[in-house]
Each structure stands twice: as C-alpha cells, then as structure tokens.
C-alpha cells in the first residue's frame, strides 16, 4: 500500500488500490477491473482540500501527459493529457510560439486538477472557462462498460470545465491557444483600495497585495506589451527568484515558524518587507516569466475566497478588523457576533481572538465571469476578486490558521456571498454551497448522466456538492 500526502501535508491517506496508468487503454482496463468500487484520480497533489481523497481506488495520472497541437478551423488547439503539469504544457506550447489563454500564479498543478477546481490567473477568466473539450473515462450508463466520452456539448461542458472529479476520470482537455505574448510589469504602493482598482483600466492583468500590519496595497501592475524584451529582464528574473521567491519567504518562515510572535512580524512588514520590492522598474518579458512564480518552493497552506466585484470594498472593510481581532488587537463587531450566532460558530469566533497571527501578504486577483456551472467565478454578471490568505507555519502548528479559515469562510459567505476555492481549504457545508452556487442542481444532474451510481464522487464531494451523508 502507498501513503498519499499532498503538497501542503494537511491531507494524508492510504488507498487500498493504487495505479499509475500509462494510457487511456490501460486506464479503461483498471476501471473494468474495479467496477463497483469508488475511484478517484490525482495529479500533482497541489491542493489543500479533500477533493483528492479516496480510500478504495486511486489513479495517479502523471503518465498521461501528452501535449498535442492541432489546427481546427484556423485556430490552434492544445489537447493536453490530464496529468500534464501546467509548466510542461507551457514549455511545449512555447516551442511552437503559442501560449495558454490564461496563466495562474503557480504552474506546478496538473491541467485536469487545475481546470477541475477553477484555478485562475489575474485579469482573465479561470482556466476552466477556456476548456472547450474534455475526454472522460467512465462507465457507460447503458452497457456498464468502461468507455471514454468526448464532451463538446455546451450544456455538458459547463459542468465538465470545473468538474471536481465528479463525472469520471479526465483523460485530456482541449483548449484553444493563443500566440505567445509579452507582458510589462512594475510595482506601485497605494494607501487605499480604490486607486488600485482604478488602475485596472490601464493594467488589466494586474494583481495586488494588502500588506498586513502596514495595511497598504502593493500593486503589481501588468499589461500586454508589443515592446521587445527588456535588456534587464534576465537581471529582473534573478532578483525576483533570489529576493522574493527565496529570500522574502525564508524571512517569513523564520518569523512564522520560529519566532511565532506578532511584534517581530509587525516590525518586518512596517520597516523591511516592502523595501525589498523595487517600484517603477518597468520590465517587459515573455508572459510565463512575468505571470508565474515559484510559490511552491516552501510548504504552506491557503484559503482563498472569491468576492464579486461590487462587494469588494465592503469585504475589505471586514478583512483588516477581522485579522486584527484574530491577532488579539480589537473587539469583535456586533454584526460578526450576530452572524456567528446564526451560523452556530459563536464559540469558534470567541476562541479565535488572539489565536492567530497573520504573516503573509494577502493576494488579490481579478477573475472575469466564467461560463461554468461551478467554478468560483461562475457568473452571468460581474467579475470576481480572489482573495488569498496564506500561512507558512509548520503542518503540526496550524490550529490557529484553520480556526481563522473556518470562521472567515463562514462569515464572508453569509455577509458577502464569498465562495471559497474548491481546491484550497474549503470549510463550508452543503447548505452554504447551495446558497452560493445557483447552478449546483445543473452540475449534479450532468454528473449523474455520466456517473449515475456516483462511483467517481468521493466523500468530500458527496457531502459538499450532493448533500449526501457518507
């Protein structure tokens, strides 16, 4: 037996049967062998939710990783094997002068898992939105035999794009590519949120950060550019890797794992952290070099909530005092107490005071409305903003973070209809999911067409999405 541990080391389990198929044919043979058992797939395991957990049959899709480019009606399509990591897909497409239509902050995830949980970048739709073809291995509802179905119908695609693993085992996804492009980037510091949002008109690909303890906004202004690559771009890449990807994170790890006190973290953010970021250094480089970073170098855990654009200001009016309360610096607001009573988490809210010190910049990214049934940005209206709360404390020292995440998710869902990321810490229940996702019934109906017995739906999805007890 093999013990499975995810990147964040918050999920660990030992499936009774473990396979790593090398082809779709081998995958179908495994499904035939285990008909009637619960089956789930994993990719890069770069997820913090229970979406990957399955105790009966687990399939590691790493070997089904081909990247094939086809021309269809004048468009370049990438057919990407489910287990292919995004960084490898990017490299394969770049050799042909192509790129994916959006790039997330991290490129370590497998493409099926990234699309299947609504992974996103900044300023565009999520990866799920751009998926126009999905091949799924499942049991034919009539014959019962293991088959591969190619999903292109728009109604079914709305579910298959962000599938949570509930239709079957994804074999490949098809995405229309775009030509490789360059991005310009520079940093600026702001005291208020609105000027950062106003800058989106000029910098539609920007992401920005709220520095805790300092409570100022650092904007990473980004836009596409026709200018040639900056001659200092290689130096910028070296700076970014050594000073940010490695240096800044090592400092935060020392503060979070060893010192563990609020005061040193406050001093670091007020006097040191932002001094490491050069402002108004404009650099143009190829899109993957600007839009991605090595955020996976050090183990961490994360909750990310999605707030609709017209509610972002009120959500951030909540974030600062909430984190200050968690750090023992203020009293709870009356509205929080009322909402906590309604939600049955009044005791958790009380225990949170002084139980957690936030030590990482809060990252905010705009995600355009997705044409999906269940991605976090699924909407027919306004874009969403993804707000990430990250902790670098040791895996055995996360009680304060997990308590903070639970209360944060519950209060923001009730107060601002905030949706937690499916692939990160996702401490909501089925009743909350029903309130947050108006297309949940559509998602369930399509899933049952492909998997009427629920063989590919694990306990986590059965409870959260389908409202069934384990």
N, C-alpha and C positions, 0 to 999 in steps of 0.2 A: 504493500500500500504506500501511496505517496501523500505526504502532507503538503497542502497548498497554503501559501501565505501571500497576501497581496503586498503591493509596494509599501503601503502605509503601516503594515504589520498590525492592523486592527481587525483583520479577518483571517481566520485560520481554520481549516477543516481537512478531513481525510476521506475522500470519496472511496466507495467500495470498488469502483472500476474506473480506471484512468487510461485514456488513449490519446495519441497524437497522430491523427490520420495524415497521410501524405497526398491524398487525392480525394475528389468527390466520390469516386467509386469505392474507395476504402471507407469513407465516411458512411455511405449507404449500407455497406456490409455490417458496420458496427451497429447502426440503427436496427437492422434486421435481427441481429444477434440479441439485442436488448429491448425488443418490443415489449411494451407494458411497463417499463421502468422509467423513472424520472431522469431526464437527460438535460444537461446544460453545457454551454461552451465558455471557454475563457480565451483571452488574447494575451495582452501584455500585463494584465492584472494591475493596471494603473487606475484603480477605482477604490473608493473607500466605503461604498455601500455594499449591501448583502446581495447585490444583483448577480454576483458570480457564484454564490454558494449553492452547492448541490452535493448531497451525500451518496447518491446512488451511482450515476454515470456522469463522468466529466470528460469533456473533449478539449484538448489543447490544440488550437487551430494554427499554431505558428508555422507549420509547413505548407499550409495552403496560402501562399503569399505572392503569387504571380502578379505582375503589373503588365497589362496588355493595352496598347493604344490602338483604337480603331477609328476609321473615318466614317461618319454617318451623316448623310445629307449636308456635307460641308462642315460639320462640327467634329472636333477631336474628342473622343470618349476614352476615358480610362476605365478599364474593367480590372478591379483590384481585389485580389484574394482576401478573404475575411481576416486572416491572421497577419497580413502585411502591416508592419508598423508605418505610421504616417511619414516618419523621416525617410524610410526607404522608398515609399511611393513618391515623395517629393524629389528625391535624388533621381529616380528613374524617369520621372516626367521632365525634370530639368535638363537631362541629357538630350531630350527631344525639343527643347525650347518651350516647354509647357509648365503649367502650374495648376494646383487645385484652386477653385474659386474662392476659398477662404482658408485661412491657416490659424490654428489655435496657438495658445501660448506655449504649449508643450507638444512635442512631436513623437513622444515615446509610445502613445497608445496604438493599439491595433485599429485598423479602419472600421471594422464591424462594431467594435465596442464604442469607438468614438461617435460614430453616426447613431448607433443604437441607444445612446444615452443623451444625445443633444449637445455634444461638445461644440465649442464655438470659438471664434476669434473676436475681433473688435471691429465694429462699424459695418459688418455684413451679417447675413443670415448664419445660422449654425450649419455645420457640415450636413446634418440631416436634411435640411431644406434642399440641398443641391443633389441629393441622391435621386436618380431617375430610373434606376433599375436595381432590383435586388433578387439574387438567386437564393432560395431557401430549401434546405433539406428537411423533409417532414414525412409524416405518414399520410398517404392518400386516404381521404375520408371514406371513399367507396371500397377500394380494394384492400386497404390496410397496409399496402406495401410501402417501403421507404422510397421516396422519389425526390427529385429536385424540381422545384417550380420556379419559373422566372416571372417576377412580378413587375409589370409595367403599367397596369391599370391604375388610373389616378386615385380612385377611391381606396384601393388596397395599398397604394404607395403611401398615402397619408399615414397609415399605421406602420408600414414596413420601414419607413425612413427613420423613425425613432421607435424601435420595436421592443426594447428592454429584454430581448431574448425570448419573447413570448409567442412567436409564430412558428419557430423551428430553429434549426441551426443555419446561420447565414454562411453561404459558400463564397459569395462575391457581391460587390456593389459596383454599379456603373454610374459614373459622374462625368458630366460634360466639363472638359478642361478649358482653360484659357491660356493665352500666350504668357510666357514668363514676363514679369514686370519688375520695376524698381520702386522703392519706397523711400521717401525723405522723412527724416526723424529729427526732432530736437525736444529738449525739456524746458518747461517754464513752471514757476511756482506761483500759486494763487492763494489768496486768503479766503475766498468764497467759492461756492459751487457754481453759481450762475455764469460767471465769466468763462469757466471751463466748458460748460455746455454750449455757450455762445460760440466758442472756437470750433465746434463740430462742423460748422458751415465751411470753414477753410481747411479743417483737418478731419475728414470723415472717418479715418481709420484710427483715431487716437484712442488710447486708454489712459486712465489716470488713477492716482492713488491718494487716499486720505492717510496722512501720517499720524498714527496715534500719539497721544501725549502732546504733540505740537498742534494737531488739528488744522493743518494746512494741506492744500491739494497740490500734488506734483503731477503735472500733465505731460504725458509722452505724446507730443503732437506728431501725427503721421498722416501722410497723404501720398497717393501715387505720383510718380515724377517721370518726366521724359528726359531729365538730365542724366549725363553719364555717371557712372560710379565715382564717388568722391575718392580723390587720391589718398586721403587719410582714412578711408573706410577700413583697411586692414588694421590700422592702429586702434580705431574705434572698437573693432571686434575684440582685439586683445584686451583693451581697457575693460570692456563690458564683461568679458569672461573672468578676468582676474579680480576686478574690483567689485562687481555686482554678483555674478553667478557664484563666485567662490568667496571673496573677501567679506562682503556685506553679510552673507549667510553664515559664515563662520562666526562673525561677531555676534549675530543674533542667537546662534546656537549656544555660544558661551553664556550669554545673558539669560537665555530661557532654560537651559539645562543645568547650569552650574550655579549661577548667582541667584536666580529664581525670585528676585525682589523687584518691586515696582520702581524704586528710586533709580537704580542704575539704568533701567530701560528708559525711563523718562529722560534722564540726562543724555543718553545716547541719541535719542530722537531729537532732542532740543538743540544739541550742540555738534553732533558728529554726522548722523546718517545722511542728511541732505547735502552736506558739504562734499560727499563723495560723488555727487551727480553733477556733471558739467552742464550748465544751462546755455541755451542758444548756440550749441555746437551742432550745426546742421550737417547731417550726413546722408548721402544717398547710396543705397546698396540694393542688391537683389532681394526680393521680398522675403524668402525664408531666413535670410541673415538678420533682417530687421524685426520680423514679426514673431519669431520664436526665440526662446531662451532655454538655458539648461536648468530648468527649475526642479528637475528630478535628481540632482546631484546629492541632495541631502533629504533624508526621510522626514516626511511631515504628514499632517492630516488637515482636512479642509472641509468647511461647509460653504456653499455658495448659494445665495438667494437671488431670485430674479424678480425685479420690481418693474412694473410698467412705467413708461416714461413720464406719464402725467402724475405719478405718485412718488417720483424720486426725491423731490425736495422734502416731503413730509417723512419719508423713510430715513433720510439723513438727519432730520431734526431729532429722530429717535436714536440713531446709531451712537452718536457721541455720548449722550447721558446714559444710555444703556451700558456701554462699555465702562464708563466711569463708575456706574453702580456695581458692576461685576468686580471692579478693582477696589471697591470699598470707599469710593470718594464722594458718594452722593446718596440721597434717599430715593426710593422708587417713586415714580409718578403715580398719581391716583388712577389714571387710565390703565396703567400696567396692572395694578392690583385688581381692578375690576375685571379686566380681560383674563388675568390669571385665575381668578375665582371661577369665571365662566368655563374656562378650559380645564379646570381641575389640576392646575400646576402651581397653585399658590405656595405650597411648601417648597417646591423647586425654586421658585423665584426668591423666596426668603433665604434659602441655602446658598443661592448664587452670590449674594453680596459679599465681596471680598474674597471669593473663591477662585478668581481667575484674573490673571494679568495679561492683557493682550500685548503682543510684542512684534507684530509684523504689519507692514503697510497694507491697508485694505484696498484691494484692486477693484476697479470699476470699469466695465466694458459694455459698450452699446451693442445690442444684438437686434437686427431687424426682424420683423414679424415673420415667423416660419409657416410654411404651408405643410403642417403636420398635424396629426391628431393629439400628440402627447409630448412634444419637446417643450422645454420650459418657456420658450419664446413663441409657442404656437398661439397665433392670434390673427384676427382679421383687421386689427386696428393699429395701435401704436407699437413702436419697438419696446423692447425690454432692456433693462440695465442689469447686468450680472454683477453682484457684489460679493467678493470673496473674503472669507475670514480664515486665516491660516495659522497653524500652530506648529512650532518645531520642538516642543517638549518631547521627552522620551516616551515611547509607547506605553510604558507602565506608569506614566505620570500625567495621564490625560483626563483624569476625572473632572477637573475644573473646566477644561475646554469642552468636554462632552456635555456637561451640565449647561454651560453657556450656549452651546449649539442647540440643545433641546428647547430651552426657553426662548432663544432668539427665533428659531423656526416657528414655534407655536404662536408667539406674539405677532411676528411680522406677517404670518399667514392670515391671522384674524384681523389685524389692523390695516394692512396694505395689500392683501391678497398676494403676498410674496410666495414664490414657488422655489423650493429647494432643488438643487441639481440632483437628478436621479443617480448619477454616478459618484456622488460625493456623500458626505454624511447627510442622511436624509431622514430625520427623526419625526416624520409625520405619520398619521394613520389614514385608513381608507376614507373615513368621513371627511377629513381635511382635503384629501386628494379629489374627492367628488366636488367639493366646493371650488377648488382651484382650477379644475380642468373640465370645461363644459363638454368636451368631446370624448370623455372617458368611456361612455357607453359605445360609441363608434369604434374605439380602439378594441374593446373587449369583443365586440361582435365579429370584427375581422380576424382577430386572433383565433376565435373558436371555429371559424371556417377552415383554417389551416391546421388547427390543433384542437379538435373537439374534446379530446379527453384530458387536455392540459398536461401532456407528457413533458413539455418543454418549459413549463411555468414552475419556478421554484417557490419555496415557502414565502420568501420575501415578496415576490410579485403576486402570489395568490392572496396574501393578506392586504397588501397596499393597493393593488390595482383592481383585483377582482372581488375583494371583500369576503374572501373565504377563509375559514379557520384551517390551520394546518392539521 
